[in-house]
Amino acid sequence: MVAISHEQVERRAEWDEIAFPAPALTPAQTQACADILAELAGEGRPVLLHGVTGSGKTEVYLQIIKRVLDQGKQALVLVPEIALTPQTVSRFGSRFGESIAVLHSGLSDGERHDEWWRIFRGEAEVVIGARSAVFAPLKRLGLIVIDEEHEGTYKQSEGSIRYHTRAVAEKRAELAGALVVLGSATPSVESYHRAIAGTYRLVSLPERVEQRPLPKVELVDMRVEFEAGNRSMLSRSLHQALQHVLQRQEQAIILLNRRGFSAFVLCRECGHVLQCENCSVSMTYHKADGKMHCHYCTARQELPEKCPNCASRYLRQFGVGTEQVQEVLKKMFPQAEIKRMDADTTRRKGAHRAILKSFAAGRTHILIGTQMVAKGLDFPNVTLVGVLSADLSLNLPDIRASERTFQLLTQVAGRAGRGDRPGRVIIQCYDPAHFAIQAAKEHDYRRFFRQEISFRRQMGYPPFAELVRILCTGPEGAAEKHIRQIGKFLKDNGVTQDQLYGPAPAPIGKIKGRHRWQIVLKGDVHHLLPNLPVPGNNVHVAIDVDPLFLL
């Protein structure tokens, strides 16, 4: 006898099943849990958990989540990068088993569909995901954790709907009667200012677990290296430190926040830099396919034999990217297994997981990467972190350049010395006296905050005033014409000269063939935004309140 039946088989996101037993809490962790639970049972203010790298913030999250689940409620845990998801899911999966669900853009459509419905039906008690998971359909929401809350990836800055995950989370928590916990070793200036003002509750973890010391940070002035005859991308100190790490069978992380092989190609005869035809940016050379890439519109072209401007053959590559670092290190240390983690090596599904799994198993000795290697990774055998061109981001035309530099350096430094062996960090730069770099050297957030908040107060920048960016894109001439109409409208309606910056071309004047003009407003101008002049055909206006990026 044959019986026909229907059974629904759901696809599940995969993770490595690794045992993470609950450790005994340190006194600081115990106090942090008590403070957060008091807020959960009391006023319900958002909590800023400020803990140095390696202080055990994740264990605090796990303890609080367990208490929330015991109350019959659900928890949402947000991480800034897909790269962090495998390690985070493994950690939470070992504690909460099949009751977790995962949501991020790295899932297939089928996996995302099935996870969403599991959450909607209430079968998942803990949801882990990136930015968009803040909209997960949790019906018994009791807690939202935003890990590494300072990260810019929490801001949706493209498309027709622009939002900051933190603001959405706070509104969801308010509607659901839930608590928001923001965690970071380097909180955003705005969040820390709110904590000092009492809008958030400030909870601190000032030391690493088991009283492990923070890694010693050494600054190397590359101008001195050049004067000493060192033309290598590695300082003598970093080269020697890598040798020692490999000899001791330890691991190292090298950060360079620039992918590709060479940053740009320049003609040494006329000075022409090869640029993208669609964007106002230089093309980046990638040796893997031997082509020039645009990192904004994904255009590719062959490396020309002659300069398109003067027909000279003296084309040379300048600037170092992660691809070139990997090639150089393989020549220096042929016995070492060296992998690279950036946007080029992690395009395929599961690539993040495979790279990190190899590193966790010790099969990879040196991991090279862009900023994704600076966030949340916890590998006890990493005793050395090297940073190349640490002051790259200081020169960007952005009010948050110093903040991002401090955060990146402090975060990546925190990857070293998380096990039983002490860590060492070597930061190569050309401006070691800059206050952001000096504060990162000392792992001193308060020192950085005091100087940065003074500058923000003096200039009237966030958190002391709100910024609004109006970006107009379109054909050449049309975008400029319309942004000037908007500028005239704003002035006619009372916006003063010290509130209005522009109209002016955006720092990157053209992307994907569309010219870009912008106005940046300071202060309360919300009442004017709905009545801005309507753009004509093929002209688009984007309004970004509290923009994190102004390029």
C-alpha positions in Angstrom: 0.0 0.0 0.0 1.3 3.4 -1.0 0.3 6.6 0.9 0.9 10.0 -0.6 1.6 12.9 1.8 2.9 16.4 1.7 5.7 17.6 4.0 7.2 21.0 4.0 11.0 21.1 4.2 12.4 24.5 5.1 15.8 25.7 4.2 18.0 26.9 7.1 21.0 29.1 7.2 24.1 27.0 8.1 26.6 27.7 10.9 29.4 25.9 12.5 28.4 24.0 15.6 31.1 25.0 18.1 30.8 24.7 21.8 30.8 28.0 23.7 30.1 27.1 27.3 28.9 29.9 29.5 31.9 31.2 31.5 31.9 32.6 35.0 31.1 36.3 34.8 33.7 38.9 35.9 32.6 41.4 38.5 32.3 44.0 35.8 30.1 41.8 33.7 27.9 40.9 36.6 27.4 44.6 37.4 26.7 45.3 33.7 24.0 42.6 33.6 22.4 44.0 36.8 22.4 47.5 35.4 20.8 46.5 32.1 18.2 44.3 33.8 17.3 47.2 36.1 16.7 49.3 33.1 14.6 46.5 31.5 12.4 46.4 34.6 12.4 50.2 35.1 12.4 53.2 32.8 13.5 51.3 29.8 16.0 53.9 28.5 18.3 52.7 25.8 21.5 51.3 27.3 25.0 52.1 25.9 27.3 49.2 26.9 30.8 50.8 26.5 33.4 48.0 26.9 37.0 47.8 25.8 37.8 45.2 23.1 37.8 41.8 24.7 35.9 42.8 27.8 33.1 40.2 27.2 30.2 42.3 25.8 28.9 39.3 23.9 28.6 37.3 27.1 26.6 40.1 28.6 24.3 40.0 25.6 23.8 36.3 26.0 23.0 36.6 29.7 20.4 39.4 29.1 18.8 37.5 26.2 18.4 34.4 28.4 16.5 36.5 30.9 14.3 38.0 28.2 13.5 34.5 26.8 12.6 33.3 30.3 10.0 36.0 30.3 8.4 34.6 27.2 9.7 37.3 24.9 12.0 37.4 21.8 15.3 39.1 21.1 16.9 40.7 18.0 20.6 40.9 17.7 22.1 43.2 14.9 25.6 43.0 13.6 27.2 45.5 11.2 28.7 43.1 8.6 27.7 39.8 7.0 31.3 38.8 7.7 30.6 38.8 11.5 27.4 36.7 11.1 29.0 33.2 11.0 31.0 33.7 14.2 28.1 35.4 15.9 25.6 32.7 14.8 27.9 29.9 16.1 28.3 31.6 19.4 24.5 32.2 19.9 23.6 28.8 18.3 25.7 27.0 20.9 23.7 28.7 23.7 20.2 28.8 22.2 20.2 26.0 19.6 17.5 25.7 17.0 15.6 28.6 18.4 17.7 31.1 16.5 17.0 32.5 13.0 19.4 34.4 10.7 18.5 37.3 8.3 21.0 39.0 6.0 21.6 39.7 2.3 24.0 36.8 2.0 21.2 34.2 2.2 19.5 32.8 -0.9 16.0 34.0 -1.6 14.7 30.6 -0.5 16.6 30.7 2.8 15.5 34.3 3.5 11.9 33.3 2.7 11.9 30.3 5.1 13.7 32.2 7.9 11.2 35.1 7.6 8.2 32.8 8.0 9.8 31.0 10.9 10.1 34.3 12.6 6.6 35.4 11.7 5.1 32.1 13.1 7.0 32.8 16.4 9.2 29.7 16.1 12.4 31.7 16.4 13.2 33.2 19.8 16.5 34.9 18.8 17.0 36.6 15.4 20.5 37.5 14.3 21.1 39.7 11.2 22.5 42.8 9.6 20.8 46.2 9.1 17.6 45.1 7.4 16.8 42.6 10.1 15.6 45.5 12.3 12.3 45.0 10.4 12.1 41.2 11.3 8.4 40.3 12.2 8.9 39.6 15.9 5.6 39.7 17.7 6.9 39.3 21.3 9.9 41.6 21.0 11.6 42.2 24.4 15.2 43.2 23.5 17.1 44.7 20.6 20.9 44.4 20.7 22.9 46.5 18.3 26.5 45.3 18.4 29.3 47.6 17.2 26.7 50.4 17.2 29.2 52.9 15.9 29.4 51.3 12.4 28.4 53.3 9.4 26.8 50.2 7.8 23.8 50.7 10.1 22.8 53.7 8.1 20.8 53.0 4.9 22.3 55.8 2.7 21.1 54.7 -0.7 17.7 54.1 -2.3 14.4 55.8 -1.8 14.1 55.0 1.9 16.9 56.2 4.1 17.1 55.4 7.7 19.5 54.7 10.6 19.0 51.3 12.2 19.5 52.8 15.7 16.5 55.2 15.2 14.3 52.4 13.9 15.3 50.1 16.7 14.5 52.7 19.3 11.1 53.3 17.8 10.3 49.6 17.6 11.4 49.2 21.2 9.2 52.1 22.3 6.1 50.6 20.5 6.8 47.1 21.8 7.8 48.0 25.3 11.3 46.5 24.7 14.8 47.5 25.6 17.6 48.6 23.2 21.2 47.8 24.1 23.9 49.5 22.1 27.4 48.0 22.4 30.8 49.2 21.3 34.3 49.7 22.4 34.3 52.9 20.4 30.7 54.4 20.5 29.6 57.0 18.1 30.1 60.5 19.4 26.4 61.1 19.2 25.6 58.0 21.3 28.2 58.7 24.0 27.0 62.3 24.2 23.5 61.0 24.8 24.7 58.7 27.5 26.5 61.5 29.3 23.4 63.7 29.0 21.3 60.9 30.6 19.2 60.1 27.5 20.9 56.7 27.4 22.1 54.7 30.5 25.8 54.3 30.4 27.1 50.9 31.4 30.9 50.2 31.3 33.2 47.3 31.0 36.6 48.9 31.6 38.9 45.8 31.5 39.4 42.7 29.5 38.2 39.4 30.8 40.6 37.4 33.0 42.5 40.8 33.4 44.3 40.3 30.1 46.2 43.4 29.1 45.2 45.5 26.1 47.8 45.1 23.3 50.8 47.4 23.2 50.6 49.8 20.3 53.6 51.0 18.4 53.4 53.9 15.9 55.8 53.9 13.0 56.4 57.1 11.1 56.8 56.0 7.5 58.6 59.3 6.7 61.4 58.1 9.0 61.4 54.7 7.3 61.8 56.4 3.9 64.7 58.5 5.1 66.4 55.4 6.4 66.2 53.9 2.9 63.3 51.5 3.4 61.1 51.6 0.3 59.0 48.6 1.3 55.4 48.8 2.2 56.3 47.1 5.5 58.3 49.0 8.1 61.3 47.2 9.5 59.4 46.7 12.8 56.4 45.1 11.2 58.5 42.8 9.0 60.5 41.6 12.0 57.3 41.1 14.0 55.7 39.0 11.3 58.8 36.8 11.3 58.6 36.2 15.0 54.8 35.4 14.8 55.4 32.7 12.2 58.3 31.3 14.1 56.1 30.9 17.2 53.2 29.5 15.1 50.9 32.4 16.0 48.7 34.4 13.7 48.6 37.9 12.4 46.0 40.3 10.9 47.1 43.0 8.4 44.7 45.9 7.8 44.7 48.1 4.7 41.5 49.8 4.0 41.9 49.8 0.2 41.2 46.8 -2.0 42.7 46.1 -5.4 46.4 45.9 -6.5 47.2 49.6 -7.2 45.1 52.6 -6.2 45.5 54.4 -9.5 47.5 54.4 -12.7 49.4 57.6 -13.7 51.3 58.8 -16.7 54.7 59.8 -15.6 55.2 62.1 -18.6 52.0 64.2 -18.5 50.6 63.4 -15.1 47.3 62.1 -16.4 45.4 59.7 -14.1 43.2 57.1 -15.7 39.7 57.8 -14.6 36.4 56.0 -15.0 34.3 57.3 -17.9 31.1 57.1 -15.8 32.4 58.4 -12.4 34.7 61.2 -11.2 37.1 58.7 -9.6 40.3 57.0 -10.6 40.3 53.4 -11.8 41.9 50.8 -9.5 44.1 48.2 -11.0 43.3 44.6 -10.1 46.1 42.1 -11.0 43.8 39.1 -10.7 42.1 39.8 -14.0 44.6 42.4 -15.3 42.0 45.1 -15.6 41.1 48.5 -14.3 38.1 48.5 -12.0 35.8 51.3 -10.9 34.6 50.7 -7.3 31.5 52.8 -7.8 29.9 51.7 -11.0 31.7 48.3 -11.4 33.0 49.3 -14.9 36.1 47.5 -16.1 38.6 48.2 -18.9 41.9 46.8 -20.1 45.1 48.5 -18.8 46.1 50.6 -21.9 49.6 50.3 -23.3 49.8 54.0 -23.9 48.5 57.1 -22.1 45.2 58.1 -23.6 46.1 61.8 -23.1 49.6 62.0 -24.5 50.3 58.5 -26.0 53.3 58.0 -23.7 54.2 54.5 -22.7 55.3 55.6 -19.2 52.2 54.4 -17.3 53.0 53.5 -13.7 50.9 52.1 -10.9 50.8 54.0 -7.6 49.2 53.3 -4.3 49.0 49.9 -2.6 45.9 47.7 -2.2 45.2 44.5 -0.3 45.8 42.4 -3.5 49.4 43.8 -3.7 50.0 43.3 0.0 49.1 39.6 -0.3 51.5 39.2 -3.3 54.4 40.9 -1.5 53.8 38.9 1.8 53.8 35.7 -0.1 57.2 36.5 -1.6 58.5 37.5 1.8 57.1 34.5 3.7 56.7 31.7 1.2 56.2 29.1 3.9 53.1 30.9 5.3 49.5 30.5 4.3 48.1 33.9 3.6 44.5 34.8 2.8 42.8 38.0 1.9 39.3 39.1 3.0 37.8 42.0 1.1 34.9 42.8 -1.3 36.7 40.9 -4.1 37.3 37.6 -2.2 34.0 37.5 -0.5 31.6 37.9 -3.4 30.5 34.2 -3.5 28.1 32.8 -1.0 29.8 31.3 2.0 33.2 33.0 1.2 33.3 34.9 4.5 32.6 31.7 6.4 35.2 29.7 4.6 38.0 32.3 5.1 37.2 32.7 8.8 36.9 29.0 9.3 40.4 28.4 7.9 41.8 31.2 10.1 40.0 29.8 13.2 41.5 26.3 12.5 45.0 27.8 12.2 45.4 26.8 8.6 45.8 30.5 7.7 48.7 32.2 9.3 48.2 35.8 8.1 44.9 37.3 7.3 44.9 40.5 5.1 41.8 42.6 4.8 39.9 45.8 4.6 37.9 47.2 7.4 35.8 44.0 7.7 38.8 42.3 9.5 38.6 45.0 12.2 35.1 44.2 13.5 34.2 41.7 16.2 36.5 38.9 15.2 37.7 36.8 18.2 40.7 34.5 17.5 42.8 33.7 20.6 46.0 32.9 18.6 46.2 36.3 17.0 49.1 38.1 18.7 50.0 40.7 16.0 48.0 43.3 14.2 49.6 45.5 11.5 48.0 48.5 10.0 49.2 50.0 6.7 48.5 53.6 5.7 46.6 54.2 9.0 45.9 57.9 8.2 44.3 57.3 4.8 40.8 58.2 6.1 42.0 61.3 7.9 42.2 63.2 4.6 38.7 62.6 3.4 36.4 65.7 3.2 34.1 64.6 6.0 33.3 65.9 9.5 33.6 62.3 10.8 37.1 61.6 9.4 38.8 61.7 12.8 36.1 59.6 14.4 36.2 56.9 11.8 40.0 56.7 11.9 40.0 56.4 15.7 37.3 53.7 15.7 39.0 51.7 12.9 42.4 51.7 14.6 41.1 50.9 18.1 38.8 48.1 16.8 41.5 46.4 14.7 44.0 46.8 17.6 41.5 44.9 19.8 41.8 41.8 17.6 45.3 41.1 19.1 46.0 39.5 22.5 42.6 38.0 23.1 44.0 34.7 24.2 46.7 33.7 26.8 49.5 35.3 24.9 50.0 39.1 24.9 49.2 41.1 21.8 51.2 43.7 19.8 49.9 46.3 17.3 52.1 48.2 14.8 50.4 51.1 13.1 52.2 52.6 10.1 51.3 56.2 9.3 52.6 59.6 8.1 50.9 61.7 10.8 51.5 59.9 14.1 50.9 63.2 16.1 47.3 63.4 15.1 45.0 63.2 18.2 42.9 60.4 16.8 46.0 58.2 16.2 47.5 59.1 19.6 44.2 58.3 21.4 44.0 54.9 19.5 47.6 54.2 20.6 46.5 54.5 24.3 43.1 52.7 23.7 41.7 55.9 25.3 38.2 56.6 24.1 37.6 59.4 26.6 40.7 61.3 25.4 39.4 61.1 21.8 35.9 62.1 22.8 36.9 65.2 24.8 38.8 66.6 21.8 36.3 65.6 19.2 33.3 66.9 21.1 35.0 70.2 21.6 35.6 70.5 17.9 31.9 69.6 17.2 30.6 72.1 19.7 32.8 74.9 18.2 31.7 74.2 14.7 28.0 73.5 15.5 28.2 69.9 14.1 26.2 66.9 15.4 25.3 66.2 18.1 24.8 70.0 18.7 23.0 70.6 15.4 21.3 68.4 12.9 22.6 68.1 9.4 20.5 67.5 6.3 22.0 66.7 2.9 20.1 67.4 -0.3 21.7 65.6 -3.2 20.7 66.3 -6.7 21.8 63.9 -9.5 21.1 64.0 -13.2 22.5 65.1 -16.6 25.2 67.7 -16.8 23.7 71.1 -16.2 20.3 69.8 -15.2 21.4 68.7 -11.7 23.2 72.0 -11.1 20.2 74.0 -12.3 17.8 72.3 -10.0 20.0 72.4 -6.9 20.3 76.2 -7.4 16.5 76.4 -7.5 16.4 74.6 -4.2 19.0 76.9 -2.8 17.0 80.0 -3.8 13.8 78.4 -2.3 15.6 77.8 1.0 17.0 81.4 1.2 13.6 82.9 0.2 12.1 80.9 3.1 14.4 82.2 5.8 17.4 79.8 5.8 20.4 81.9 6.7 23.8 81.8 5.1 25.4 80.2 8.1 22.8 77.4 7.9 23.4 76.6 4.2 26.5 75.1 2.6 26.3 75.2 -1.2 25.0 74.7 -3.8 28.2 73.0 -4.8 29.4 69.9 -6.6 29.6 66.9 -4.4 33.1 65.8 -3.6 32.6 62.9 -6.1 31.1 65.0 -8.8 29.8 62.1 -11.0 28.8 58.5 -10.4 27.4 56.1 -13.0 27.2 58.9 -15.5 25.1 61.1 -13.4 26.4 64.5 -12.2 26.0 65.3 -8.5 25.4 68.6 -6.8 24.5 69.1 -3.2 23.4 71.4 -0.4 24.2 70.7 3.3 21.9 72.3 5.8 22.5 72.9 9.5 19.7 73.2 12.1 16.0 72.6 12.1 14.8 72.8 8.5 12.3 69.9 8.5 9.3 72.1 7.9 10.8 73.2 4.5 11.7 69.8 3.1 8.2 68.7 2.0 7.9 71.8 -0.1 11.1 71.8 -2.1 10.8 72.5 -5.8 9.8 69.4 -7.8 12.6 68.2 -10.1 12.2 67.8 -13.9 12.6 64.7 -15.9 15.7 62.6 -15.3 16.7 64.6 -12.3 16.6 63.0 -8.9 16.6 64.6 -5.4 17.6 62.6 -2.3 17.2 64.0 1.2 19.4 62.5 3.9 18.7 63.6 7.4 21.7 63.1 9.7 24.0 61.9 6.9 27.0 59.8 7.9 28.8 60.3 4.5 29.1 63.5 2.5 31.1 62.3 -0.5 
